[in-house]
Amino acid sequence: MSDEDITLTAGDAEAVVAPGNGGRIAGLRVGGVELLRQGERFGCFPMVPWCGRIRDGKFQDGAATHQMPLNSPPHAIHGTARDGAWRVARRAQDEAVITYDLVEPWPYAGRVTQVVALAPDSLTLTMSVETIDSSFPAQIGWHPWFNRNLDGVDAEIDFAPAWQEERGDDHLPTGNRTAPRPGPWDDCFGMPGGVDVTLTWPGRLELRVTSREEWVVVYDEQAEAVCVEPQTGPPNGLNTLPRLVTPLEPLEAATTWSWRRP
């Protein structure tokens, strides 16, 4: 099927899925207001088969060491699927299913499936990674770029993490956990009860990002956008907290963005 952009509608919400540009959500409009930063690199892209940075681009799988391209020197960042073209498996007015086959430089054969489901007051993203033959470590996450400013009002961030991963000079977790610190952030936080972060543009919109996963990266160091990134493990997690994809058990995760207006 075509990899042209797909527009989903539900009530006064409209989401644009871009299979040909890394399977990202290229836009999300609510009541005519665009919530995602626009541009080829922005929107919301899937982070798979890993999230955030891998130290020096290297990860261990048993006795084997694998080297990924250093696309954020000295590290590898955000997986490979955001750079590829996805295929459309199914589409409806308010839902699209797209797939991506893992290829080199990723060393394992596998398939990623992403379901994008739009409702009048929410968007749910569900992703799974299946192996074609052998087991391998992987991560799933999403990297939305929410517009910091809507109609002249800046977003406020509200969340209550249990801890913050201490960040080293190389932008990777050191392995130490600290009490959450004030922003600005490019940091990973632990939320054992599940990710739950609220962005509020006072008087305009409240948007809540939730997931059953317990890891979230919050990035708000840019003037244009705020990123709230639910993921199945911390940065460098292929080395420190690997999740295995096996022939019997795919890796699955989901996140929901729900919104309400005053």
Secondary structure by P-SEA (a helix, b strand, c coil): ccccbbbbbcccbbbbbbcccccccccccccccccccccccccccccccccccccccccccccbbbbccccccccccccccccbbbbbccccccbbbbbbbbcccccccbbbbbbbbbcccbbbbbbbbbbccbbbbbbbbbbbbcccccccbbbbbbbbbcccccccccccccccccccccccccccccccccbbbbbbccccbbbbbbccccbbbbbcccccbbbbbbccccccccccbbbbbccccccccbbbbbbccc
